[in-house]
Amino acid sequence: MAKLPSLVALRAFEAVARRKSIRRAAEELAVDHTVVSRHLRALQTFLSVQLVNATKRGVQLTPIGEQYAARLAIAFADIASATAQLEVERRAKSFRIWVSPAFAMYRLVPRLPEVHSLFPQLDVELRSTVDIPNFSRMEADTAIIYGTTDEGGVETVPLSHPRVFPVARPSWIAKRKIERPQQLLEQTLIHAESSSQWEDWFQQCGVQFTPPLPGPRLWNMYLATEAAKLGQGIAMANETVVKQEIKSGNLVEVCRSNIRFQQYVLVAAQNRWNDADVKSFRDWILRIKV
């Protein structure tokens, strides 16, 4: 096989030929325009031909550059098509679920054998994330989110609308006499990413406070509640994700309240809402009454 030019340089040239501009090609490739220029020079040196000419209006392809760019466009299209086909085949062999972290760890991971039994011929991919998948790009088959989505072309069904309340390790809270929400301001509050949930909860309880609230800030509710289980303070959690921890005695509710924020919602693309796999998972998650 003949020695091939750098693939990176070929991509740079193909982008310049298509966008008719080094600057616009650099923006598409997310690199500096000097990098694209350097790749063009290296490619022309390697091929010993002039592919582009600089003009007052930017770059102009030479006749041989036009021919080469046309062939490269076909080659890159073939690569993109082959890659897309691999992705289609991979997706056909898997069922991909995106789930908010706390829900994933407390509600789905303990039931993974049940989820796998729904799809004996497929690989179940469970992604713990606060992001919402782009269903138009088929990033996931379904998702469970805490809140709402404004993405078009999707169907949703509510799963639960849980109470939100503070939780702590039983032995930790036993050493402290806490009877009113106002007293929580004197304790170590564990925050999930930001203090917004604590602030919203205090406001609904009628507690006066001065933001920002102090205390460690962890990445998500799951980490916050795990820290509370270790006796590191009080975390804000919701009934859906911690009810088993409370039932087992690992956590206790502090200052009982009836405050609710957002719902857990199952989301999937409209055009796949009644696909057998999506419907099977939807029926199962609704049946277990999360």
C-alpha positions as CSV (number, residue, x, y, z in Angstrom):
1,M,0.0,0.0,0.0
2,A,1.3,3.4,-1.0
3,K,2.2,5.8,1.9
4,L,-0.9,7.9,2.8
5,P,-1.0,11.5,3.9
6,S,-1.9,12.4,7.4
7,L,-5.6,11.8,8.0
8,V,-5.7,15.0,10.2
9,A,-4.3,17.0,7.3
10,L,-6.8,15.4,4.9
11,R,-9.6,16.4,7.2
12,A,-8.4,19.9,7.4
13,F,-8.1,20.2,3.6
14,E,-11.6,18.7,3.0
15,A,-13.1,21.1,5.5
16,V,-11.4,24.1,3.8
17,A,-12.5,22.9,0.4
18,R,-16.1,22.5,1.6
19,R,-16.3,25.7,3.7
20,K,-14.2,27.8,1.3
21,S,-12.5,29.4,4.3
22,I,-9.6,28.5,6.6
23,R,-11.3,30.3,9.5
24,R,-14.7,28.5,9.0
25,A,-12.9,25.2,8.6
26,A,-11.0,25.8,11.9
27,E,-14.3,26.6,13.7
28,E,-15.8,23.4,12.4
29,L,-12.8,21.4,13.5
30,A,-12.6,23.3,16.8
31,V,-8.9,24.3,16.3
32,D,-7.1,27.5,15.7
33,H,-6.9,28.7,12.1
34,T,-3.1,28.5,12.2
35,V,-3.3,24.8,12.9
36,V,-5.5,24.4,9.7
37,S,-3.0,26.4,7.7
38,R,-0.1,24.3,9.0
39,H,-1.9,21.1,7.9
40,L,-2.6,22.5,4.5
41,R,1.1,23.3,4.0
42,A,2.2,19.9,5.2
43,L,-0.3,18.2,2.9
44,Q,0.8,20.1,-0.1
45,T,4.5,19.4,0.7
46,F,3.7,15.7,1.1
47,L,1.8,15.6,-2.3
48,S,4.2,18.0,-4.0
49,V,1.2,19.8,-5.6
50,Q,-0.5,23.1,-5.0
51,L,-4.1,22.5,-3.7
52,V,-5.1,26.0,-2.7
53,N,-4.2,29.6,-3.6
54,A,-4.6,32.5,-1.2
55,T,-6.8,35.4,-2.6
56,K,-8.2,38.6,-1.2
57,R,-11.5,36.8,-0.6
58,G,-9.9,33.8,1.2
59,V,-8.7,30.6,-0.3
60,Q,-9.4,29.2,-3.8
61,L,-8.8,25.7,-4.8
62,T,-6.6,24.9,-7.8
63,P,-8.0,22.6,-10.5
64,I,-6.2,19.7,-9.1
65,G,-7.3,20.7,-5.6
66,E,-10.9,20.7,-6.8
67,Q,-10.5,17.1,-8.1
68,Y,-8.7,15.9,-5.0
69,A,-11.3,17.5,-2.7
70,A,-14.2,15.8,-4.6
71,R,-12.5,12.4,-4.2
72,L,-11.9,13.1,-0.5
73,A,-15.5,14.1,0.1
74,I,-16.6,10.7,-1.2
75,A,-14.0,8.9,0.9
76,F,-15.1,10.8,4.1
77,A,-18.7,10.1,3.3
78,D,-18.0,6.4,3.0
79,I,-16.2,6.5,6.4
80,A,-19.1,8.4,8.0
81,S,-21.6,5.9,6.5
82,A,-19.6,2.9,7.7
83,T,-19.3,4.4,11.2
84,A,-23.0,5.1,11.3
85,Q,-23.8,1.6,10.3
86,L,-21.6,0.3,13.1
87,E,-23.5,2.5,15.5
88,V,-26.8,1.2,14.2
89,E,-25.7,-2.4,14.7
90,R,-24.4,-1.6,18.2
91,R,-27.6,0.0,19.2
92,A,-29.7,-2.8,17.8
93,K,-28.0,-5.1,20.3
94,S,-28.5,-2.9,23.3
95,F,-31.1,-1.1,25.3
96,R,-29.8,2.2,26.6
97,I,-31.3,3.9,29.7
98,W,-30.2,7.4,31.0
99,V,-31.1,7.9,34.6
100,S,-30.6,10.6,37.2
101,P,-27.8,9.4,39.5
102,A,-29.7,9.0,42.8
103,F,-32.6,7.1,41.1
104,A,-30.1,4.9,39.3
105,M,-28.1,3.9,42.4
106,Y,-31.0,3.5,44.8
107,R,-33.9,2.3,42.6
108,L,-32.5,0.7,39.4
109,V,-29.1,-0.8,40.4
110,P,-30.7,-3.1,43.1
111,R,-33.1,-4.3,40.4
112,L,-30.7,-4.8,37.6
113,P,-31.4,-8.5,37.3
114,E,-35.1,-7.7,36.7
115,V,-34.1,-5.1,34.0
116,H,-31.9,-7.6,32.3
117,S,-34.6,-10.2,32.3
118,L,-36.8,-7.8,30.3
119,F,-34.2,-8.0,27.4
120,P,-32.6,-11.4,27.4
121,Q,-31.2,-10.9,23.9
122,L,-29.9,-7.4,24.5
123,D,-27.1,-5.7,26.4
124,V,-28.6,-3.2,29.0
125,E,-26.6,0.0,29.2
126,L,-27.4,2.1,32.2
127,R,-26.0,5.6,32.2
128,S,-26.1,7.6,35.5
129,T,-26.4,11.3,34.5
130,V,-28.3,14.5,35.0
131,D,-28.2,15.2,31.3
132,I,-31.2,14.5,29.1
133,P,-30.4,12.5,25.9
134,N,-31.0,13.8,22.4
135,F,-33.6,11.3,21.2
136,S,-33.4,12.7,17.6
137,R,-29.8,11.5,17.6
138,M,-30.8,8.2,19.2
139,E,-28.5,8.8,22.2
140,A,-30.7,6.6,24.3
141,D,-33.8,4.4,24.1
142,T,-35.4,5.9,27.2
143,A,-34.6,8.1,30.2
144,I,-35.7,8.7,33.7
145,I,-35.4,12.4,34.7
146,Y,-36.2,14.5,37.7
147,G,-38.0,17.5,36.4
148,T,-39.2,18.4,32.9
149,T,-37.9,18.5,29.3
150,D,-38.7,20.9,26.5
151,E,-37.3,18.7,23.8
152,G,-39.7,18.1,21.0
153,G,-40.7,14.8,19.6
154,V,-40.9,13.0,22.9
155,E,-43.6,11.3,25.0
156,T,-43.5,11.3,28.8
157,V,-45.2,9.6,31.7
158,P,-44.9,10.6,35.4
159,L,-43.5,8.0,37.7
160,S,-43.6,9.6,41.1
161,H,-44.0,13.0,42.8
162,P,-42.0,12.4,46.0
163,R,-41.8,14.4,49.2
164,V,-38.5,16.2,49.8
165,F,-37.0,16.2,53.3
166,P,-33.8,16.3,55.3
167,V,-32.2,12.9,56.2
168,A,-29.4,11.9,58.5
169,R,-27.7,8.9,60.1
170,P,-29.8,7.8,63.1
171,S,-26.8,7.8,65.5
172,W,-25.8,11.3,64.3
173,I,-29.2,12.8,64.8
174,A,-29.7,11.1,68.1
175,K,-27.0,13.3,69.6
176,R,-28.8,16.5,68.6
177,K,-32.2,17.7,69.6
178,I,-33.7,19.0,66.5
179,E,-37.4,19.7,66.6
180,R,-37.9,22.6,64.2
181,P,-36.6,23.4,60.7
182,Q,-35.0,26.6,62.0
183,Q,-32.6,24.6,64.1
184,L,-31.2,22.9,61.0
185,L,-29.4,26.1,60.2
186,E,-27.1,25.4,63.1
187,Q,-26.1,22.0,61.7
188,T,-23.8,20.8,58.9
189,L,-25.9,20.9,55.8
190,I,-24.7,18.7,52.9
191,H,-25.6,20.1,49.5
192,A,-26.1,18.3,46.2
193,E,-24.2,20.4,43.7
194,S,-25.7,23.6,44.9
195,S,-27.7,24.9,48.0
196,S,-30.9,25.5,45.9
197,Q,-32.9,22.5,47.3
198,W,-32.1,23.4,50.8
199,E,-33.0,27.1,50.1
200,D,-36.3,26.1,48.4
201,W,-37.2,23.8,51.3
202,F,-36.4,26.4,54.0
203,Q,-38.5,28.9,52.1
204,Q,-41.5,26.6,51.9
205,C,-41.1,25.9,55.7
206,G,-41.1,29.7,56.3
207,V,-37.6,29.7,57.7
208,Q,-35.6,32.9,57.4
209,F,-32.0,32.5,56.3
210,T,-29.2,34.4,54.6
211,P,-27.8,32.7,51.4
212,P,-25.5,31.2,50.5
213,L,-26.0,28.4,53.0
214,P,-22.7,26.9,54.3
215,G,-21.8,23.2,54.0
216,P,-20.0,20.8,51.7
217,R,-21.2,20.7,48.1
218,L,-21.2,17.3,46.4
219,W,-21.9,16.3,42.8
220,N,-25.4,14.9,43.2
221,M,-28.1,13.7,45.6
222,Y,-26.7,10.2,45.7
223,L,-23.3,11.4,47.0
224,A,-25.0,13.8,49.5
225,T,-27.2,11.0,51.0
226,E,-24.2,8.7,51.2
227,A,-22.3,11.3,53.1
228,A,-25.3,11.6,55.5
229,K,-25.3,7.8,56.0
230,L,-21.7,8.1,57.1
231,G,-22.6,10.7,59.7
232,Q,-21.2,13.7,58.0
233,G,-24.2,15.9,58.3
234,I,-27.8,16.3,57.1
235,A,-28.6,15.9,53.4
236,M,-31.7,16.9,51.4
237,A,-33.3,13.8,49.7
238,N,-36.6,12.7,48.3
239,E,-38.8,9.8,49.3
240,T,-38.5,7.9,46.0
241,V,-34.7,7.4,46.3
242,V,-34.3,7.0,50.1
243,K,-37.4,5.1,51.2
244,Q,-35.5,1.8,51.3
245,E,-32.6,3.4,53.3
246,I,-35.2,4.7,55.8
247,K,-36.9,1.4,55.9
248,S,-33.7,-0.4,56.7
249,G,-32.7,2.2,59.3
250,N,-29.7,3.6,57.5
251,L,-31.3,7.0,57.4
252,V,-34.0,8.8,59.3
253,E,-36.2,11.8,58.3
254,V,-35.4,15.0,60.1
255,C,-38.3,17.5,60.8
256,R,-41.1,15.7,58.9
257,S,-42.8,17.8,56.2
258,N,-45.0,17.5,53.2
259,I,-43.0,19.5,50.7
260,R,-42.7,18.3,47.0
261,F,-40.7,19.8,44.2
262,Q,-40.4,18.0,40.8
263,Q,-41.5,14.7,39.5
264,Y,-39.6,11.7,38.2
265,V,-40.6,11.2,34.6
266,L,-40.0,8.5,32.0
267,V,-39.1,9.9,28.6
268,A,-38.8,8.3,25.1
269,A,-39.1,9.4,21.5
270,Q,-42.6,9.7,20.2
271,N,-41.8,7.5,17.2
272,R,-40.5,4.8,19.5
273,W,-43.0,5.1,22.4
274,N,-44.8,1.9,21.5
275,D,-41.7,-0.1,20.3
276,A,-41.7,-3.5,22.1
277,D,-38.6,-2.8,24.1
278,V,-39.5,0.7,25.2
279,K,-43.1,-0.4,26.1
280,S,-41.7,-3.4,28.0
281,F,-39.5,-1.2,30.2
282,R,-42.2,1.4,30.6
283,D,-44.7,-1.2,31.8
284,W,-42.2,-2.7,34.2
285,I,-41.2,0.6,35.8
286,L,-44.8,1.6,36.2
287,R,-45.6,-1.8,37.7
288,I,-43.0,-1.7,40.4
289,K,-44.4,1.7,41.6
290,V,-41.2,3.6,42.2
